[in-house]
């Protein structure tokens, strides 16, 4: 399924991570897929409120948690630069779908990184 939201369809997810050789592109691709999947789920499920949105973002955050081991195995990690970039992208997704009042820390509350 392609992202219908025009703002997100052309959005450069994880741009800084792709520009930094510390983060393997193949793993950033997997992380990007999590964010694209989040957009697709929001479009399919149309959360009615923040609580419903947070259920979706928490599931996506858990997917990022699972990627941490792969980053570590590749000699990388989800560190400060990555954490900030990921959090910004989660907030951009929330805002693009009309949830501008979303709390960025709550969007990614179950994070291990």
N, C-alpha and C positions, 0 to 999 in steps of 0.2 A: 504494500500500500504506500503510495506517495503522500508526502505531507501536503495538505491542502492550504494551510495557513501560509500566505505569501511571505510574511515576515520570516517565518521559520524555514520555508522551502529554500530560501536563498541565504540562510544564516551560516556563517563560518564557524561551526562548532569546533571548539578546542584549538583554535587557530594558533595560539602561542605554543601549545604542545607540539604541533606539527613543525613549528619553526625551530624547535630546540632538539638537537640530536640526542639529548639525554633520554628522551622518550621515544621508544621504538614505534615507528609508524604503524606497524601491524597491530600493536596494542592500542595505540591511539584510535585506529580504525574501529577496534572493538568497543572502545569507550564511546566513540562518536555514535556507533550503532545503538548503544543504550539510550542516548539522548534523542536520536531519531525515533526509536521505539517508544520513548515517552511521549513525544509529540503525536505519534500515531494512536497511542492508547487514549490520550486526552481527546483527540478528534473522534475516536470510536465510542468512548464511554461518556463524553461530555459531562465532566464532574459539575455538579450543581453549586458546590460551595467549596471553601478552603479545606474543610475536613476531607472531602472526597478527593480533592487535588492532592492533599498530603498522602493519602493512601497510595496514589500512583507514584508520587515522587519518592516516597520511602521505598517502594519496590525497586525503582530504578537505582536508588542509592545502594541498596543491597547488591545489585548487580555490579556496581562499582567496587563494593567491598570484596566481591569475589574476584575481581580483576587484580587486586593488590598483589596477590601471590604471583601472578604472571609477570607483573612489572618487576617485582623483586627478583624473580628467576632470570630476568633479562638484564639484571644489573641496574635497574631503575627503581623508582618508587613514586607513589603519589605523595609528593612533598608539597611545600608551601606554594610554589608556582602553580602546580597542578591543582591543588586544593582550591586556590583562588579562581582559577580559570573554570574549573568544574562548577563551583558555586555560582559564578557569574552566569554561566550558561543555563543552569537550573532556573535562576531568577529570570533570565531572558525568555525562557520557555513559559514560565508562569505569567509574565507580563504580556507576552504575545497572545495568550489565550484569555486575557482580561482579568487576571488575578494579580493586579498591581499591588494589592495590599498584602500579598504573601510575605512571610518572614523567611528570609533566605536560610537562616539557621534551622528553621522548622522544615523547610523543603528537604534538607539533607540530614535531618536529625539522627538517623541510625548509622551515620558514617563511622567507619573505623580508621579513616585516613586523615 
